[in-house]
Amino acid sequence: MKHIPVFAILLTIVVQSAAQAKDWVVYEGDSGPGKGKHIVFIASDHEYRGEETCPAIARILAKRYGFKCTVLFGLDEKGFIKAGSSRIPGMEALESADMMFLFMRFLNPADESMKYFDEYLQRGGPVLGLRTTTHAFNGIKGQYEKYHFRYDKEDYHMGFGRQVLGETWAGHYGQNHKCSTRLDPIPEQTGHVVLSGVKDMHCKAGAYDANPMPNSVILANNQVLQTMEQGSEPLAGKPPKPAVWVRTYKSASGKEGRVFCSTQGASEDIVNDGFRRCVINGVFWCMGLEKEIKPDMDIAFVGPYNPVTFSFNGERKGVKPADIEGWDTPIWDKNARTK
């Protein structure tokens, strides 16, 4: 047998690992309350630009608060961002995750990827889900069928969204792209730590209907507005519906995992300081770090942030995760084509 030098084997492993790592991006801060804690983001939805929201929030948490943030994306076979793709390399990162941050829609990943997702939930890890994550899985069959957003059996009724986040897909509420959304804190919950420092929440994405599970604590309701402008008048005939809540889910291990969910979260939604602060506070709460939440926490973006207006097939084309490595690269290049 031909002898292969040890250094050659090691070099091959390093090269393969480096090539594989280009399919996702890792941001890791130096110090802060998140030091030593790992958050795995999964970004793959078809419309609301989770591939922009997730890395932008990840950078803030890593740079300003010391978390290690691994961001996974839906990719095509060539490694380019493909919004809504069920091909999500790197799901094994969930083995070391202290939290999952999700922005997904109608995915049907291969069983070898779902294995890590399932195992994470079995151990009761905290979960944050935005917008379409209430209907994260569609068409899924076999051993992970229960995660389907319309799963109709009582053992896991209405799937991952309902059983973990507290709600599945319940429909649009008002006219998307024409009616924006104001989020109003529930008066009785204004003292909740997740709402610390939160004010003037306005989101570009239209409202969703929602009726979260009974053990959910509603923190803010939506108010459908007549136009896309902040300060617009409420739309008649659309009384407020739940838009931000927290809860816990019980895992197979018996442990209860903390959950933050919002029916908002599009990449233009997080431009609003109030909503972005609410999401970041939600991360801290989910991880049991609520004592670290301060009303004046630094939530400024890290590096250029160039969100595109949400739409189907409207993601930046020809871009890869490696394009947004580091703190200073733009998310994403504003000159990258969207058609």
C-alpha positions as CSV (number, residue, x, y, z in Angstrom):
1,M,0.0,0.0,0.0
2,K,1.3,3.4,-0.9
3,H,2.3,5.5,2.2
4,I,0.5,8.8,2.5
5,P,2.4,11.3,4.7
6,V,0.4,12.5,7.8
7,F,0.9,16.1,6.8
8,A,-0.8,15.5,3.4
9,I,-3.8,13.9,5.1
10,L,-4.0,16.8,7.5
11,L,-3.7,19.3,4.7
12,T,-6.5,17.6,2.8
13,I,-8.8,17.8,5.9
14,V,-8.0,21.5,6.4
15,V,-8.7,22.2,2.7
16,Q,-11.9,20.3,2.7
17,S,-13.1,21.9,5.9
18,A,-12.3,25.4,4.6
19,A,-14.2,24.7,1.4
20,Q,-17.2,23.3,3.2
21,A,-17.2,26.3,5.6
22,K,-17.8,28.6,2.7
23,D,-21.3,27.3,2.6
24,W,-22.1,29.1,5.8
25,V,-20.7,32.0,7.8
26,V,-19.6,32.3,11.4
27,Y,-19.4,35.5,13.4
28,E,-17.7,35.3,16.8
29,G,-17.1,38.1,19.2
30,D,-14.4,38.6,21.8
31,S,-16.3,39.3,25.0
32,G,-19.6,40.0,26.5
33,P,-22.5,38.1,28.2
34,G,-22.8,35.8,25.2
35,K,-19.2,34.6,25.3
36,G,-19.1,30.8,25.2
37,K,-22.6,30.5,23.8
38,H,-23.4,29.3,20.3
39,I,-26.4,30.4,18.3
40,V,-27.2,28.6,15.0
41,F,-29.3,30.7,12.6
42,I,-31.2,28.9,9.7
43,A,-32.2,31.3,6.9
44,S,-34.2,30.0,4.0
45,D,-37.6,31.5,3.2
46,H,-39.0,32.4,-0.2
47,E,-40.1,36.0,0.2
48,Y,-39.2,38.0,3.3
49,R,-35.4,38.0,3.0
50,G,-34.4,35.9,6.0
51,E,-31.0,35.6,4.3
52,E,-30.6,39.3,5.1
53,T,-32.3,39.5,8.5
54,C,-30.4,36.5,10.0
55,P,-26.8,37.6,9.3
56,A,-27.6,41.2,10.3
57,I,-28.9,40.1,13.7
58,A,-26.1,37.5,14.1
59,R,-23.4,40.2,13.6
60,I,-24.9,42.4,16.3
61,L,-25.1,39.6,18.8
62,A,-21.5,38.5,18.0
63,K,-19.7,41.8,17.7
64,R,-21.5,43.6,20.5
65,Y,-22.3,40.8,22.9
66,G,-19.7,38.0,22.3
67,F,-21.9,35.2,21.0
68,K,-20.7,32.7,18.5
69,C,-23.2,32.9,15.6
70,T,-23.2,30.4,12.8
71,V,-25.6,31.3,10.0
72,L,-26.8,28.6,7.6
73,F,-28.5,29.4,4.3
74,G,-30.6,27.7,1.7
75,L,-28.3,27.2,-1.3
76,D,-28.4,25.9,-4.8
77,E,-26.1,23.1,-6.0
78,K,-23.4,25.6,-6.9
79,G,-23.4,27.2,-3.4
80,F,-25.3,30.4,-4.3
81,I,-28.0,31.7,-2.0
82,K,-31.4,30.4,-3.1
83,A,-34.2,31.7,-1.0
84,G,-36.5,28.9,0.1
85,S,-34.1,26.1,-0.8
86,S,-34.3,23.0,1.3
87,R,-30.7,22.3,0.7
88,I,-29.1,23.8,3.9
89,P,-25.5,22.7,4.4
90,G,-24.1,22.7,7.9
91,M,-27.1,21.5,10.0
92,E,-24.7,19.5,12.1
93,A,-23.8,22.8,13.8
94,L,-26.9,22.2,15.8
95,E,-25.1,19.5,17.8
96,S,-23.2,22.3,19.7
97,A,-25.9,24.9,19.6
98,D,-27.2,26.7,22.7
99,M,-30.0,28.3,20.7
100,M,-31.8,28.1,17.3
101,F,-32.7,31.3,15.5
102,L,-35.0,30.5,12.6
103,F,-36.4,32.2,9.5
104,M,-37.8,29.4,7.3
105,R,-40.7,28.7,5.0
106,F,-42.2,25.5,3.5
107,L,-38.9,23.5,3.6
108,N,-38.5,19.8,3.0
109,P,-34.9,19.0,4.0
110,A,-33.3,15.6,3.6
111,D,-33.5,13.3,6.6
112,E,-29.8,13.6,7.3
113,S,-30.3,17.3,7.9
114,M,-33.6,17.0,9.8
115,K,-31.9,14.6,12.2
116,Y,-30.0,17.4,13.7
117,F,-33.0,19.7,13.9
118,D,-35.0,16.9,15.6
119,E,-32.3,16.1,18.1
120,Y,-32.0,19.7,19.1
121,L,-35.7,19.9,19.9
122,Q,-35.6,16.6,21.7
123,R,-33.1,18.1,24.2
124,G,-35.3,21.2,24.7
125,G,-33.0,24.0,23.4
126,P,-34.4,27.6,23.1
127,V,-35.9,28.6,19.8
128,L,-36.6,32.0,18.2
129,G,-38.8,32.0,15.1
130,L,-39.7,34.9,12.8
131,R,-42.5,35.4,10.3
132,T,-42.9,32.4,8.0
133,T,-41.2,30.0,10.5
134,T,-44.7,29.3,11.8
135,H,-45.0,27.3,8.6
136,A,-41.4,26.2,8.3
137,F,-42.0,22.7,6.8
138,N,-44.2,21.5,4.0
139,G,-44.2,18.3,2.0
140,I,-42.1,16.6,4.6
141,K,-42.8,12.8,5.0
142,G,-41.5,9.8,6.8
143,Q,-40.0,9.9,10.2
144,Y,-40.1,13.7,10.5
145,E,-43.6,14.1,9.0
146,K,-44.9,15.5,12.3
147,Y,-43.1,18.8,11.7
148,H,-45.3,19.5,8.6
149,F,-47.3,22.7,9.1
150,R,-50.6,20.9,8.5
151,Y,-49.8,17.7,10.4
152,D,-53.3,16.6,11.5
153,K,-52.7,13.9,14.1
154,E,-53.2,14.8,17.8
155,D,-49.7,13.6,18.9
156,Y,-48.1,16.8,17.3
157,H,-51.1,18.7,16.0
158,M,-50.3,21.3,13.3
159,G,-46.7,20.5,13.4
160,F,-43.6,22.4,14.5
161,G,-45.1,25.8,14.2
162,R,-48.0,25.2,16.5
163,Q,-46.3,22.8,18.9
164,V,-43.0,24.7,19.4
165,L,-43.6,28.3,18.3
166,G,-47.2,28.3,19.4
167,E,-48.9,28.9,16.1
168,T,-49.0,27.6,12.5
169,W,-49.9,29.5,9.3
170,A,-53.1,31.3,10.0
171,G,-53.2,33.7,7.0
172,H,-52.5,37.3,6.0
173,Y,-54.3,40.0,7.8
174,G,-54.7,43.1,5.6
175,Q,-53.1,43.6,2.2
176,N,-49.4,42.8,2.1
177,H,-47.2,45.3,0.3
178,K,-49.9,48.0,0.6
179,C,-50.6,47.9,4.4
180,S,-47.7,48.1,6.8
181,T,-47.9,47.0,10.5
182,R,-47.6,48.9,13.8
183,L,-46.8,46.7,16.8
184,D,-48.3,47.9,20.1
185,P,-47.1,46.4,23.4
186,I,-49.9,44.9,25.6
187,P,-50.4,47.4,28.4
188,E,-50.2,44.6,31.1
189,Q,-46.9,43.4,29.6
190,T,-45.0,46.7,29.3
191,G,-42.9,45.7,32.3
192,H,-41.8,42.4,30.6
193,V,-38.0,42.4,30.2
194,V,-38.3,41.5,26.4
195,L,-40.0,44.9,25.9
196,S,-37.3,46.8,27.8
197,G,-36.4,49.9,25.9
198,V,-38.7,48.9,23.0
199,K,-40.8,51.7,21.5
200,D,-42.3,52.8,18.2
201,M,-42.3,49.4,16.5
202,H,-43.3,49.7,12.8
203,C,-42.8,46.9,10.2
204,K,-43.0,47.1,6.5
205,A,-44.3,43.5,6.1
206,G,-48.0,43.2,6.3
207,A,-49.7,41.6,9.4
208,Y,-50.5,38.0,9.9
209,D,-53.5,36.5,11.7
210,A,-52.5,34.5,14.8
211,N,-54.0,32.8,17.8
212,P,-51.1,31.4,19.8
213,M,-51.3,28.4,22.1
214,P,-52.8,29.0,25.5
215,N,-49.5,29.0,27.4
216,S,-48.2,31.9,25.3
217,V,-47.6,35.3,26.8
218,I,-48.6,37.9,24.3
219,L,-46.3,40.8,24.4
220,A,-47.5,42.9,21.5
221,N,-50.4,43.0,19.0
222,N,-50.3,44.1,15.5
223,Q,-52.3,47.0,14.0
224,V,-52.9,47.0,10.3
225,L,-52.2,50.5,8.8
226,Q,-53.7,52.1,5.7
227,T,-50.3,52.7,4.0
228,M,-46.7,51.6,4.2
229,E,-45.7,54.7,6.1
230,Q,-45.0,54.8,9.8
231,G,-47.7,57.0,11.5
232,S,-50.3,56.0,9.0
233,E,-53.9,55.6,10.3
234,P,-55.2,52.2,11.3
235,L,-57.2,50.2,8.6
236,A,-60.9,50.0,9.6
237,G,-62.2,46.5,10.3
238,K,-58.9,45.0,11.4
239,P,-58.8,44.8,15.2
240,P,-55.4,43.9,16.7
241,K,-54.1,40.3,16.6
242,P,-51.1,38.8,18.5
243,A,-47.7,39.6,16.8
244,V,-45.1,39.0,19.5
245,W,-45.2,36.4,22.2
246,V,-43.0,34.1,24.4
247,R,-43.7,30.7,25.7
248,T,-42.1,27.3,26.5
249,Y,-42.4,23.9,24.8
250,K,-41.8,20.6,26.5
251,S,-39.2,18.4,24.9
252,A,-38.8,14.6,24.7
253,S,-36.2,14.9,27.4
254,G,-38.8,16.6,29.7
255,K,-36.9,19.8,29.6
256,E,-38.9,23.0,28.7
257,G,-37.3,25.2,26.1
258,R,-37.9,28.9,25.9
259,V,-39.4,30.3,22.8
260,F,-39.8,33.8,21.3
261,C,-42.0,34.2,18.2
262,S,-43.0,37.1,16.0
263,T,-45.2,37.2,12.9
264,Q,-43.0,40.0,11.7
265,G,-39.3,39.9,10.8
266,A,-38.8,40.8,7.1
267,S,-35.4,42.3,6.4
268,E,-36.9,45.8,6.1
269,D,-38.7,45.2,9.4
270,I,-35.5,45.1,11.4
271,V,-34.5,48.5,10.1
272,N,-36.9,49.8,12.7
273,D,-35.0,50.2,16.0
274,G,-37.9,49.2,18.2
275,F,-38.6,45.9,16.5
276,R,-34.9,45.1,16.2
277,R,-34.4,45.7,19.9
278,C,-37.4,43.5,20.7
279,V,-35.9,40.6,18.7
280,I,-32.4,41.0,20.3
281,N,-34.0,41.2,23.8
282,G,-35.9,38.0,22.8
283,V,-32.6,36.2,22.1
284,F,-31.3,37.1,25.6
285,W,-34.6,36.0,27.2
286,C,-34.6,32.7,25.4
287,M,-31.1,31.9,26.6
288,G,-31.9,32.8,30.2
289,L,-29.8,36.0,30.1
290,E,-32.7,38.3,30.9
291,K,-30.6,40.0,33.7
292,E,-28.3,41.2,31.0
293,I,-31.0,43.1,29.1
294,K,-30.8,46.8,29.4
295,P,-33.1,49.4,27.8
296,D,-30.2,51.2,26.2
297,M,-28.3,48.1,24.8
298,D,-26.4,48.8,21.7
299,I,-28.4,47.4,18.8
300,A,-26.7,49.3,15.9
301,F,-26.0,47.3,12.7
302,V,-22.5,46.0,12.3
303,G,-21.2,46.8,8.8
304,P,-23.4,48.0,5.8
305,Y,-26.9,46.7,5.8
306,N,-28.7,46.9,2.4
307,P,-32.1,45.1,2.7
308,V,-34.2,44.8,-0.5
309,T,-37.9,45.1,-0.5
310,F,-39.4,41.7,0.2
311,S,-40.9,39.7,-2.7
312,F,-40.9,36.2,-4.2
313,N,-37.7,35.6,-6.1
314,G,-36.4,39.0,-5.0
315,E,-33.2,37.8,-3.3
316,R,-29.8,39.0,-4.3
317,K,-28.6,36.7,-7.1
318,G,-25.1,35.3,-7.6
319,V,-24.1,35.8,-4.0
320,K,-22.6,33.3,-1.6
321,P,-22.2,33.2,2.2
322,A,-18.5,33.9,1.9
323,D,-19.4,37.3,0.5
324,I,-20.5,38.5,3.9
325,E,-17.7,37.1,6.1
326,G,-16.2,39.5,8.6
327,W,-17.7,42.6,10.1
328,D,-17.4,45.1,7.3
329,T,-18.7,43.4,4.2
330,P,-22.2,44.6,3.1
331,I,-25.3,42.5,3.7
332,W,-25.6,42.2,0.8
333,D,-23.8,44.0,-2.0
334,K,-26.3,46.7,-3.1
335,N,-25.2,46.3,-6.7
336,A,-25.9,42.6,-6.8
337,R,-28.8,41.9,-9.2
338,T,-32.2,40.8,-7.8
339,K,-33.5,39.5,-11.2
